[in-house]
Amino acid sequence: MDKQGQEKFLSFILQRVQEGKEEEAREILVENFKKQNEGTFSQEDIQAFIPKMISLIKPEKLPEIQAVVKNFSGDFNKQ
């Protein structure tokens, strides 16, 4: 994902996290983007990312987020 895609993804997710959880979500995402940029982002990172983010997302937004993350991880697997 390029820098612009990362910014869009970050914004999309942060709009859907529970109140007060925005900074925690931002830190998780920024760390994953850093690993992706360095070429060290792994399937294990994806598996750790999903449960962490699920715990921060507003419950009513979860299906939408899961669809986007699934698409994101699918793109990662194509690389």
N, C-alpha and C positions, 0 to 999 in steps of 0.2 A: 504494500500500500504506500503510495507516495505521500509526501508531507500534506498536501491539500486533502487527500482522502483521510489521513489521520485526523486532521482538524475537524472535518465533517463528522467522522465517527465519534470523536470526543464530544463534540457539541450535541450530537444525537443522543448519546448515552447520558450525558450530564443533565439533559432536560427531562430524563425519565427516572432519575434516582430519587430516593427518599430524601425529604428535607433534612439537612444537616449531614448528609452522607456525600455531598458533592466533592469535597476535598479528598476524601479517601478513594472515591472512584477515580478522580483525576490522577492521583498518584499511581494507582494500579495501571491505568491506561498508558500514562507517560512511560512507565517502566517497560511495559510490553512494547511500545513503539520504539523505545531505545534498543531493546533486544532485536526487534525486527530490522531496524536500520543497520545494526551491527552484524546481522546474519546469524544471530544466536537464538532466535525465537524458535522454540521447538513445540512438538505435539504435547509434551509434558506441560509447557507453559500454557497452552490452550486449555488443557484439562484442569489446571490450577485456576486459571482466569475465570472460567465459567461459574463455578460455585461461589467464588468471591463476589463476582458481579451480581449474581442472582440474589445474594443476601442484601445488596444495596438498592436494588431496583424496586420501584413501586409495584406491588403485586399486580395491579391492573395493566401494567405496561410489559409484564414479563413475556407474554406470547410474541409481542412485536420485537422485543430485544432478542429472544431466542432465534427468531427467523433471521435477523440480521447477523448474529454471531455465527449461526450455522453457515450462512453465505460467506462470511469473512473467513471462517476456518476452511471452508471448501476452496476458496481462492488460495489460501496458504498452502494447502495440499497440492495444488497444481504447480507450485513453484519448484 
